[in-house]
Amino acid sequence: MKKILLDTNAYAAFKNGREEAIEIIRMAEIIGLSTVVLGELLAGFVCGAKEARNRQELDQFLNSPRVSLFMIDDETPEYYARVFRQLRQDGRPIPTNDLWIAATALQHGCAIFTYDQHFSTIDNLITCQNPNDIVP
């Protein structure tokens, strides 16, 4: 899958120089970022000591022609509801923000690049955690 949606921890791993994160992002043709992840990142920035630098780096990242910001629109709640129902039936709830992130990935046909294992329990959601998951 060459179309990925970044989870917050994947963006952080990329910015921290984690080799597999850099390689996954390098190999992806389209890199999506959910507005939910954007909110999580900005919340971390305003609580940290390097807010201006982090914002500048994020702005540079978002300006890449391969990066798209995915908004929650009128279709996203349908995906959210289906994921919520499946996880509730399975007895495996996940954090609400991650429900929105999963819904966005499903809506836009992206594999989700994350280090959180709970995304792997969501039906029809492809997860990506190493460069071998990026299939040509």
Residue pairs with C-beta under 8 A, 6 or more apart in sequence:
1 110
1 111
1 126
1 128
1 133
1 134
1 135
2 27
2 28
2 29
2 30
2 134
2 135
2 136
3 28
3 29
3 30
3 32
3 108
3 109
3 110
3 111
4 24
4 25
4 28
4 30
4 31
4 32
4 110
4 111
4 112
4 113
4 128
4 134
5 31
5 32
5 33
5 34
5 70
5 101
5 104
5 105
5 108
5 110
5 111
5 112
5 113
6 14
6 25
6 31
6 32
6 33
6 37
6 112
6 113
7 37
7 98
7 101
7 112
7 113
7 114
7 115
7 116
7 119
8 37
8 40
8 41
8 44
9 114
9 115
9 116
10 21
10 24
10 113
10 114
10 115
11 33
11 37
11 41
11 61
13 20
13 21
13 115
14 21
14 22
14 25
15 57
20 129
20 130
20 131
21 113
23 131
24 113
24 128
24 130
24 131
24 133
24 134
25 31
25 113
27 131
27 134
28 66
28 113
28 134
29 66
30 66
30 68
30 110
31 64
31 66
31 67
31 68
32 67
32 68
32 69
32 70
32 104
32 105
32 108
32 110
33 62
33 67
33 68
33 69
33 70
34 69
34 70
34 72
34 100
34 101
34 104
34 105
35 69
35 70
35 71
35 72
36 72
36 97
36 100
36 101
36 104
37 101
38 69
39 97
40 97
41 54
41 58
42 55
44 54
45 51
45 54
45 55
45 58
48 54
61 67
62 69
70 104
70 107
70 108
72 100
72 104
75 107
76 100
76 103
76 104
76 107
77 103
79 102
79 103
79 104
79 106
79 107
80 99
80 100
80 103
83 99
83 102
83 103
83 106
83 122
83 125
84 99
86 122
86 123
87 93
87 94
87 99
87 121
87 122
90 121
92 118
92 121
94 102
94 118
94 119
94 121
98 116
98 118
98 119
101 112
102 112
102 119
102 122
102 125
104 110
105 111
105 112
105 125
106 122
106 124
106 125
111 126
111 127
111 128
111 133
112 119
112 125
112 126
112 127
112 128
113 127
113 128
113 129
114 127
114 128
114 129
115 129
119 125
119 127
120 127
126 133
127 133
128 134
